[in-house]
Amino acid sequence: MARRNGGFIGTDGLDAPDPPTGVTGSGGNTELSVAFTAPTDTGTSAITGFVAQVSTDGTAYSGGSNTGTSSPIVVSSLTNGTNYTAKVWAINAYGTSAPSDASTAASPGVRALFMGGEAQSGNLATIDFISIGTTGNASDFGDLSAVKNGSALGSSTRAIQAGSYGPTTDVIEFVTISTAGDGTDFGNLSAAMQPKAGASSNVRGLFFSAGTVTSDEVQYITIASAGNTTDFGNLSAEVSVVSDAYASPTRALIGGGVLANNNRRNNIDYFTIASAGNATDFGNLSVISDNGGAAGSNLRCVFSIGLDDS
């Protein structure tokens, strides 16, 4: 119920809104994006705004604040690597609601996650993370639903893991990068398989050569919306092994690989992430290679050489 602020006999009291619900925090670089659901009972008049405040100890909500007219509200100038909980208040012309329930803890910062993989003992279910702005060993983040050796990609808020080799699976899982925890079901690949590489913008994720043996298939997901993959297009050739892929906000590149006839190649394909379609020729690696790696900024990509023909 909305809080009553008084009223004359025979008239309604002046009502502040009910508190918001479903508050969650999602970390960025020195900031927390606070999402919430506005109350259905707005009191005597329409809601005019919301206030989000954060706390490091769960009691004093003075660690940072911001206002807004809708969800989410971004609270800035926070400390990377520090856990914060958040509460939200709704405001109308007659007053301020009670505070919402506190969110679960989330921490600002730029993180990298390592999801599953293969060890001497077999595939792993482990998810580890590092804080990119500092040095140090990886820390435990959570676990996938099963041991997996597939492909991963992500946006600024979500990390995605898909498929596996030995045994193959069609399961796609995600985690929220700012909040440690286990994988949650996202959807499914078009079949049980091991995608050979993944790359993404902040909106779309692409899985390359996602066939069971050799394939030229490229599938994609919309990272913010759980669901199954959709056909994106095709590589320039069927491959059984590829180098890791790289993506800027607009383009995805993938280089090298092993063809269906077991010959290696040095081709670099590229895709415009926002527009589904087949690969376009970008150029060539300096050597014929597979099982390499790729990394880059928004402007430049570096391919490391894996196995070559020498």
Buried (B, 14 or more C-beta within 10 A) or exposed (E): EBBBEEEEEEEEBBBBBBBBEEBBBBBBEBBBBBBBEBBEEBBBEEBEBBBBBBBBEEEEBEBBBBEBEEBBBEBEEBBBBBBBBBBBBBBBEBBBBBBBEBBBBBBBBBBEBBBBBBEEEEBBBBBBBBBEEEEEEBEEBBBBBBBBBBBBBBBBBBBBBBBBBEEBBBBBBBBBBBBBEEBEEBBBBBBBBBBBBBBBBBBBBBBBBBBEEBBBBBBBBEBEEBEEBEEBBBBBBBBBBBBBBBBBEEBBBBBBBBBEEEEBBBBBBBBEBEEBEEBEEBEEBEBBBBBBBBEEEEEEBEBEBBBBEE
